[in-house]
Amino acid sequence: MNNTFLAITFLFLASFPSNAQQFPCTTHSLTNAILEHSPEKRALLEQLNRESIEYTNLHYGERAGGLKVIPTVIHVIHDNGSENLSKNEILNVIDVVNEELRGQNNTSSVVSAFSGIIGDPQFELRLAKIDYNGDCTDGITRTISQQTYTGGEGVKDLVNWNGGSRRYLQVWLVNSLSSGAGGYTYLPGTTGAETNGIIIRAAQFQGSLAHEFGHWMNLSHTWGPTNEPETASNCNFDDNVSDTPNTVGTSGTCNTAQESCGSLDNVQNHMDYSSCARMFTLGQAARMESAANSTTGGRSTYWSGANRQSTGTNDGFSNSCVPTVAFYVDNTLGCEGFSVDFEDTSFGADEDPSWVWNWSFPGGTPSTSNEQNPTVTYNTAGTYNVSLTITNNAGTASETTQNAVTVTELGGGLTGPFEEGMEDSSFPNNSGADSDWSIDSPGGLTWQRSTTAFSSGAASVRINLRSITAGNSHSLISPAIDMSDVASADAEMTFMLAHSNRNSTSHSERLRVYVSRNCGETWTLRYNNAGDNLNTAGGSISGTFVPNANQWRQESVSLATMAGEEHVLIKFEATSDNQSYLYIDDININRNASGTGVSEAGVISTLRVYPNPINGISQLEVSVLEAMDADIVLTNVMGQTLSLAKHSLMPGINRVSLATESALLSAGIYLIQVRSELGMKAVRLVKD
C-alpha cells in the first residue's frame, strides 16, 4: 500500500463543489443492518427488485405515467447557525433538484458516451400547503435543538408529520451527523413511514438531495450496495441497472475518461460521489418509476391524487396562512451599550406585501420598530423582554420572549481569590452581594444544588444527564469576577468533578468551560472534555451515581487570558448523552500563585477514534480549545509514516473520516498523531 492511496482519506479537507458529496452517504450500511435482522423486510425489498426488473424490461426509455408530484416537508433542525437555511435558500435548492429529477440540469455537458441515455424520472418535489393537522403551512418547519450537531434518528422524534401514514417525504436538515455522514435515507419498505425520510447536512443540501431521493426511490450507488467508493472489489458488485457500467466509484473528483472496471465509468451520475453529477440514466429512471408505481414499499401512496389533495400539493391549490412567529437574537448577554441584531425567522406562511412587522423592545433604543430585521442598542443594565407581532391578509400572530436580553453594568464584581462550594442553601441565588450564579437552559431539569454528594463541605451542584434531552446544552454561569489585579501566573481555576457512565457503549456527553470579558456577549472556550474522559468512577454504574470520596477528580483550567480584566464570567456547559449524574464542587479561582503551568489554550483537549476497531464509518475526533494548524499523521507500530495531511483545526470538535483506512489498511495496530507547535497527542487504532 502506498501513501498516495492513504492520502485519499484526507480529501475531505478540501472544499468540493456544491454538487459534490462532501461527506459520504450511509444509506446502504444502515439499510443493510436492518435487512440482516429482518427476513420480512429483506423479502419485501427482493420483491420490489423483481418488480423493477420486469417493469424496466417492458418500459425502458418510456415516459409513462406523466409527472409525479411528491408532497414534501423540510424540517430545519438548528441552533441558530448556518444550518438554519432561509426559505429562499430552501426554495432555490428544490428548484435545482426538480430540474435534476427531470434530466434538465446542464445535461449538455454530459459526455457523448452517455448523453443518449439521459433519463427523465418525472418527479417533482412540491412543498406541502396543508400540514398533518389540516392546518395552513408553507412546508417548512424550524426546530431549535442541539441535536442538529449529532443528527441521526433522534431528530425524527423532534418533529414528524407522518406518524403511521405515508403522506409527506420528510427531509430533516441538520448541521452535522455524529456518524460523519453527509446524509442518508432508507430503501423502500425497510422502515416505517415516520422514519423513512431523508436526513442531510444543511451545507450539502443541494449536492445530496437528488442523490438521497434516488435511494428513497430504490436506487443503489453506481458501484453497488456499499458506502465505500474507490474500492477495487466494487467491480464485483452491481446496482441492478443495466445501463450503468460497473465501476469502483469516485469521491469528489470528475475524471470523465475514467475506466475502472474495464469500461468507461458514468462518473456524471447522481448516484456516484463525483463533483460533476448531471444525470440519471434511462434504466435508473425506469427503476424509480417502478418503485413509484408499486404498492410494495408504499411509494405509490405519496403521489396519489387523494394524498395531493390532503397535502395541498394538487395543481392550482393556494392558501394564505398566518405565520408562526419566531425570531433570532444574535446576543442575549452584554454590557451596557451593546447592540443586538434581531432577525425575523417566522415560518409556516408565504411572505407577501401584506406583511407588517411590529416589534417591541422595552429598555432598548429604538423601543419599537416596523423593520423586518432591526438592530437595537441597550444602554441601561437590566433584563428585558422582546415581542414581535406580524399581521398579514390571513390574520395576526405574536410571540414574546421573556428575559430575552440581559444587560450588565461593566466593572466591579467579586475579587479573587474566589471560592464557590455551593454551601449557601439558596444556591444559585446566593445571599452575598453580587454573588448570584445563573442557569441558562432549554427548560426542564437542569443544574441544581445537591446535598447527596460532595467533595467537601455539605453540598455540590449536579446535573442529571439522563433526564435532559440528548444534545441540549445546560449552562451554569458565575457571577462577575474582578481580575484586574490578577497576574497571568495566578489566573487559574480548579474544580472537583465526578461522573460515571451508565453502560459500556460509546459516549458523547460533554463538559465545556468558557470565559467572557464582555458580560457574556462573546465566550472563549478554555476546557473541553467528553465521553470516557469525563468518567471519574473508573467504570460503569447502571443505577443512580452517587460518588464516594475516591470518585472525585480535580480539574484545572487556565484563566491567563483573563488576567487584568475587571469583569469576567465563567460558564460551565454540560451536554447530555443520556448518561448519569455529573457533579461539580469546590470551584477555586485565582489560586495558582505558584504558577504550576496549567496548559494554555490551543492544546489538544481530546483525541479519540470511534468506532474502534475501525470500520466504514469510523472517525478521528480532535477537540481543541483554540484555532491551531496541525499535522495529522498515520503511522504503523514501527513509527513509519504512512500518510500526512495538514489541517487547520477550529475551536471545538473536528472530525476526520477514516472510511478509506477501513477499506485499505490490512489487519493490525496503527497510530494517528496530531502534531502542532502547541503539543502532540496520539491515539491507537485497530483494523480487524
KOLLUM-926559 format. One record per residue (C-alpha): x, y, z. Coordinates in steps of 0.25 Angstrom, whole numbers, plus 5000, padded with zeros to 4 digits. Layout:
<rs>
XYZ/...
</rs>
This chain:
<rs>
500050005000/500650144996/500450275002/499650324990/498450234993/498550265008/498450415005/497050394999/496550395013/496850535015/496250585002/495050635011/495950745016/495850815002/494550894998/493750814988/492850884978/491450904983/490850784975/491950684981/491750594993/492550665003/492350555013/491850405010/490450355009/490250235019/488850195013/489350055010/490050025023/488850065031/487949995021/488749865021/488749865036/487249855036/487249745026/488149665034/487149655045/485849655037/485549545027/484249605025/484849735020/485849665012/484749585005/483949715003/485149784996/485549664988/484049664983/484249814979/485549784972/484849674964/483749764960/484749874956/485449774946/484049734940/483649884939/484949924932/484949814922/483549864918/483750014919/485150044917/485350184911/483850214912/483250334920/481950264924/481050314935/481450464934/481950554945/481850504959/481850614970/482350574983/481850654995/483050695003/483350765016/484650815020/484950815035/486150905039/486750865052/487650975056/488451045067/488251185060/489551155052/489851145037/488951015037/487751105039/487551125024/486651235019/485351205012/485951254999/487151165000/486251045002/485351084990/486551104981/487150964985/485750904982/485750974968/487050914965/486750774970/485450774962/486250804949/487150694953/485950604954/485450634940/486850624934/486950774931/488150824939/489250854930/489250724923/489850774911/491250754918/490950604919/492050534911/491550474898/491650324902/490550354912/489750474906/488850384899/488350304911/488050424920/486750394927/485550474931/485050414944/483850504944/483750544959/483550684965/483750714980/482650814984/482550874998/481250845005/480250955007/479450875017/480150805030/479850675037/478750745045/478050805033/478550945036/479151045027/480751035024/481851075015/482450935016/483650975025/483750955040/484851005049/485250945062/486350995071/487150875077/488650845079/488350705072/488650785060/490050755063/489850605064/488750575054/488350435053/486950365057/486750455069/486350575060/485150495055/484550505069/484650655070/483750675058/483050575050/481850595040/481550445036/481250365049/480750235043/480350285030/481150315017/480750465013/482050545012/483450525008/484150575021/485550645019/486250675032/487350775031/488450775042/489750845044/490550705045/490350555047/491150495058/491350375049/492150465040/491150445028/490750555019/489350495018/488550365018/487150305016/486550165015/486150085003/484650065001/483949965010/485149955020/484550045031/483250115035/482750245028/483050325040/484550285039/484750265024/485150415021/486450475018/487450545027/488450635021/489550735025/489050865022/490350905016/490250805005/488650805003/488750834989/489850734986/489150624993/487650634992/487550574978/488550464982/487750424994/486450434987/487050334977/487250244989/485850274994/485350224981/486150094981/487450134974/488750084979/490150154977/490650124963/491750034969/490749954977/490049934991/491249994999/491650125005/493150115000/493550174987/494850154980/495050014985/495549904975/494549804979/493349894975/493549834961/492949714966/491649784970/490549824962/489449934964/488349854957/488249964946/488649904932/489250044926/490150084937/491450014935/492149944947/493050044954/493950054966/493250194968/493850334971/493950424982/494050574980/494650564966/494250574952/495050494942/494050474931/495050384924/495150284936/495150134933/495150064946/494549924943/494849904928/493950004922/493650154923/493050204936/491850284937/492450384947/491450494944/490350404950/489550464962/489750324969/491250344969/492050434979/492650514967/492850664967/492050674954/490750604955/489850634944/488950514941/488150394944/488150284933/486850234926/487050104934/487050174947/485850264943/485150134940/485550074953/485050194960/483750194952/483550044956/483750084971/482750194970/481650114963/481849994973/481049974986/482249894991/482949994999/481850094999/482450194990/481150194981/480350264993/481150394993/480750444979/479350394979/478250494975/477650474989/478950504996/479250624988/477850684991/478050655006/479450725006/479150844997/480050804986/479050784975/479150874963/478551014965/478451004980/478751134988/478551175002/478951295011/479451265025/479651335038/481151315041/481751245053/482451365058/483951335062/485151425063/486651405066/487451495075/488951495072/489351535086/488551515099/489651565108/490551685108/491051805115/490351945115/490352005102/490451875094/489551855081/488651735078/488251695064/486851635063/486551545051/485051505047/485151355045/483651335045/483151215037/481851145032/481451255023/481851315009/482351455011/481551555003/481451705002/480251705012/481251665024/481451775035/482451755046/482251825059/483451805069/483451845084/484851865091/484651915106/485951975110/486451985096/486752095086/485952095078/484752035087/483952005075/484151965060/483451935048/484651875041/484751725038/486151715044/486451835053/487751865061/487551915076/488451975086/488351955101/488952055109/488452025123/488651905132/487451815133/486751695127/485751725116/484651645109/484451655093/483151645085/482851625071/481551635064/481251605050/480051645042/479651595028/478451575020/478151445027/478151505041/479151535053/480151455061/481051495072/482251445080/482851495093/484151445099/484351475113/485651515118/486151515104/487351615107/488151635119/489051765120/490051775131/490851895137/492251875133/493251875144/493251825159/493051685162/493551595173/495051605175/495951485176/496351385181/494951335179/494351205184/492951145182/492551015189/491051025187/490951035203/489851145202/488551075203/487951165193/488951145182/489051185171/488351305177/489451335188/489151425199/490451505197/490451635189/490751615174/490951465177/489851405169/490051295159/489151285147/488651165139/488351165124/487651045119/486551005109/485650975121/485250855129/486250785138/487650855139/488750895149/488350885163/488950885177/489150755183/489350705197/489450565193/490950565189/492150665191/493650665191/493650755203/492650835212/491150795211/490750815196/491150815181/490450855168/489950745159/489250715146/488550585142/489050555128/488050445127/486850535129/487150645119/486950645104/488150585097/488950685090/488350805098/489350895106/489150945120/490051055125/490351095139/490951245139/491751305150/491551445156/492451555151/493951535156/494951655156/496251605151/496851745149/497951725159/498251575156/499551535149/499451435138/500251335146/499251335157/498051335148/497551185149/496251115153/496150985159/494950905162/494550765166/493850675156/493050545158/492350465147/492050325143/491650255130/490350165131/490850065121/492050015113/491650075100/492250195093/491850325100/491850475095/491350545107/492250675109/492650775119/493250915114/493751035122/493651175115/494051305119/493551445115/494151585117/492951665112/491751625120/491551495112/491451565099/492551465094/493151345100/494451275099/494651125101/495651085112/495350945115/494650835107/494550695112/493550585107/493150435107/494050335115/495050445118/493950505128/493850375135/494450385149/493750265155/494650165147/493550085141/492050085138/490950095149/489550055144/488850115156/488850255161/490250305162/490650365176/492150385176/492950345188/494150415193/495050335183/494250365171/494550515171/495650575162/496150715162/496150785148/497050915145/496751025135/497651135131/497051275132/498251345128/497651415116/496651485126/497751535135/497551685137/496151685133/495151755142/493851675138/494051525136/492951425135/493151275135/492251175129/492151025131/491350965120/490850815120/490350745108/489550615110/489750475104/488650405113/489750375123/489750385138/489950505148/491150605147/491550675159/492350795161/492950845175/493950935181/494151035170/495451115173/495851235164/497251315164/497951215174/499151175164/500151265172/501251165169/500951175154/500951025153/500751035138/499350995134/499350975119/499051095111/497951105101/498151045087/498650905092/497950775088/496850755098/496350615094/496750515083/495950385080/495550285069/494150235069/493750125066/495050055069/495449955063/495150035051/494050015040/493450085029/492850195037/494050215047/494550355050/495650425057/495150535067/496050645071/495650755081/496450875082/496251005091/496651105080/496951105066/498251035062/499050985050/499350835052/499950715044/499050585044/500050475043/499750325041/500850225045/501050085047/501550025060/502950035055/502750185054/502850185039/501950305033/500850245024/500150385022/500250525026/499250635024/499250785029/497950835035/497450965041/496750915054/495651005059/495151025073/494350915078/494150775071/494850745058/494550615051/495350535041/494750415033/495450285034/494650215023/495750195014/496750145025/495650035028/495649995013/497150005010/497849965023/498249825026/497949765039/498849815050/499049935060/499350075056/499550215062/498950345058/499750465063/499250615063/500450705064/500550855065/501450955071/500650955084/500750805086/500550665081/499550555084/499350415079/498350305078/498350165075/497450105064/497249955061/496849895048/496249755049/
</rs>
